[in-house]
Amino acid sequence: MAPRTRKAAASPSPASSQTDGSPPEVPPKDEASAVVDVDALLAPVPGEEREEVKVNNASVTDMKHACDDALKRFLSRPDLFKQIHTHTDVRLALGWLSVLVAGATGLYGWKVPFEQSKPAVWAGVIAYVILTIAQTLYSYFIEGDIVFVGKRKTFDKRVSIFVHHLRLSTPPDSITPLSSIKQIVTERITITSRPTPSTPQTPPGYALGLTYVRSAAGGKTLLGKGRAQEERPFTAFFDERGVLDQDAFERWVGGVVGRVMDGKAQ
């Protein structure tokens, strides 16, 4: 999938702006803006490049995890989003730290006499409990249902430098584009997922929540944002053998992400 393509607006030639004396035309904003081929960016991966995914289709948890993994593989391709593992890193750091504290406490208590080691052992136990609680609270309140956080950087070429004509007879609103520069645009997407319970009328489903932000100047200039929520039953992606239809799943995910990136979803 190719990166976003952008069409630069054509500047009027010097000859055309001088022969008739009329002020040069400024390209319309839509032509000078980026033209994004979202469909090409989010095209499904060719089938021959995928391995078959098969799960127990009687387990909602297994189907949800399979969809989460397929979503990460699809969106974290090199030419799309770079996955950010901050939440996973924090949980792993807290988990490993608690394990090290528990191991050090046990080793100290084994080598040092019981009465002498009690203060340090108590401190180790308290530290282990605090770290375990912190990991649980982080997973529940901060990470929550987030399954994917991705960032993407592109170059946006926009006409940016203008000067007024020096002649007093020229209308003050006439300007001449001198040059254009490229600014770095950062796109960040956050996706949550959760299983939806079954009802007598509907099977269990897979619900997505998306948040998208597009900014420049290191996040100081907001260029666009969007939100979307969509849901599909697991039967739309898994057959009777529990095999995931990855092409159908990627088309659905790509469509939702594309609408958010295009600003067509709120």
N, C-alpha and C positions, 0 to 999 in steps of 0.2 A: 504494500500500500504506500503510495507516494505521499510525500508531505504536501501540505496545503500549497496550492498554486495561486499565484497572485498576478493579476494583470495590471500593468502600469498604464495609466492614461497617457495618450499621446499629447505632447506639447505642440502648440502651433509653431510653424516654421517662421524664421525671421522675415522671409520674403513676403509671406502672406499677411503678416502683421504690419508691414510697412507700406505696401503698395496702395491700399485704399484708405489709409489713415485711421481706420477703425481700431478700437482697442482690442487686444488679444482676448480670446475667450478662455475662461478658466474651465478645466474639465469638470463635469458634474461630479458631485460627491460620490455617487454610486459607482462611477467608473474609476475614480481614484482609490476607492476602497478595495479591500481584499476580496477576491472571489474565491470562495471555498468549495471545493468538490468533496463534500462530506460523504457522498455515496462511494466514491473511490477510496476514501480513507477507511471506511468501515465495511468494506467488502468482506464476505466470509472467506476463510482460509480454504484453499482447494482441498477436496476430500482426500486425495491421495497423500497429503501431508499430515494427516491426523491418525491417531491410534483410536481403536474402538473403546468406548467407555461403557461399561456394563455394571449395573448395581442391582441391588434387591429393590424392585419397584413396590414392594410392600412396606418399605421403610421410608418415611418422609425425610428423616434425617439424612439417610444415604443419598437420596435424590437431591436434597438441598446442597449437600457438600459437593456432589458431582457438578451441579450447576455453578456453584461458586468457583470451583477450580476451572471450569470451562470459560467462565467470564474473565478470570484473571489471565488465562492463557491468551484469550482473544484480544484483550485491551492492552496487555503489556508487551506487545510485539515491538521490536526496535524502531519501526517507522511510525509508531503511534504514541502511546503514553509510556513513560518510565514509572514503574510502580514504586511508591514510597512505602517503606516498611517500618515507619516510626512506631506504630502501635505494637507490632510484633516484637520489635527490638526492645521496647520498654518492658513488655511482659516477660521476655526472655531474660532481660537483665535482672528484674526483680526475682524471677524464679531461680536463676543461677546463684544470685546473691544469698537467697534464703537457704539453698542447698549447701553453699560453702559455710554459712554461719552454723547450720546444723552439724555439718561434718567437723568443723573446728571445735564446736562445743563438745561433741561426743568424744573426740580425741583428747581434749583437755581433761574432761572428766574421767577418762580411762587411765591417764597417766598420772594425774594428781590425786592425792588422797581426798576422800569424799568431803570431809568437813572443810578442808582448805579450798576445794574447788567450787563449793556451793555458790558463792557470790558471782563468779564468772559464768557458771552454768546457768544460773537464773537470768543473768544478763543476756546470754546466748538464746535462751528460750524465749524471752520477751522480744528480742530482736527478730527471731524467726517468726513469731506470731505477727508482729507488726508488718514485716515484709510480705507475709502471706495475705494478710488483710488488704494491704495496699495493692497487691496484684489483683485481688478479686474486685476491689472497688474500681480500679482503673478499667478492668475489662467490662464491668457492668455500666459504669456511669460515663466513661470517656470514649472507649472504643465502641461499645454498644453493638449494633448490628452492622458496623462498617466492615465490608469485605474487600474493598479496593479503593485505594487513593492513588491517583496518577497525576503526573505533571508532564507538560509538553512545552517546548520552547520553539518558536518560529520567528522568522523575520517578516515584518510588515513594512512594505515600501509605500510611503505616502509623500505627496508633494507638500513640502514644509517651509520652503524659504521663498518669500515674495518681496518685491519692492514696488513702490508707487512710481509712476512716470513722473519725471521731473518737470515736464512742461505744464504750465498752469492751465493751458487749454484742455488738458486731458481730464476727464471726469475723475474725481477722487476715488471712486470705487473700482477703477480699472487697475488691475495688477498683473504683473508678469511673473510667471513661474521661472525661477532661476535654476533651481536644482531640487533634488529629492534625496532623502536619507532613509536608511532602514532602521527601524526601531525593533527591539527584542520584545516579543509578545509572549507572555506566559499563560498557559491554559492549565487549569487544575480541576480535576473531577473527583468527586467523592461519591461512592456507591454503597448503599446498604441493601441487605437482602434479608428476607424472613419467610418462613413457610406460613401459608394460610390454612386454617383448619378446613376440613371437609364438612359439608352439610348434606342433608338428604337429597338436595338437588344438584350439588356441585362437588367435584373431587377436590382434594387438597391442591394448593397452588403455590406458585413462587412469585413473591412480590418484590419489586425493585424500587428504590428511592434514589434519585440522582440530584446532585448539586454541582453546578458548573460555573466557574468564574474565569473570565478572560481579562487580563490586565497588562499594563505596560509600565515602564519606568520603575521596575522593581516592586510592583504591586501598588504604586501610588496613584496610577491612572486606571480607573475601571473602564474597560471597553465593552463589557457585556457580562450577563449572568443569566442563569436559568435553573429551573427546577422541574422535575418530572416524577411521577409515580405511576407505575404500571404493574399489572399482574396477569399471569397466565397459569392455567392448570398444568400440573406436571404431565398429564396425559398428552399435552401438545408437544412434548419433547421426548418422552420415553414410550417405547413400544411395549408389547406384552411380555417381552423377554427382559426388559429393563435396560435396553440399549438406548443411549442418548443420541438423538438426532442432532448432531452438532451443527449441521448446516442451518436447520430451522432455528435452533437456539441463537446462533450468531446473527442470523438475519434479524431476529427480534431485538436482541441487545443492540445491534448496530443501528436499527431504526430508532430506538429510544434515545440512544446517545446522540445520534445525528440530529434529532429534533431539538435536543437541548443545546447542542453546539450552534445550531442555526437560529436559536432564539425563538423557536416555534412552540416551546413548551414552557409553562409557568408553574 
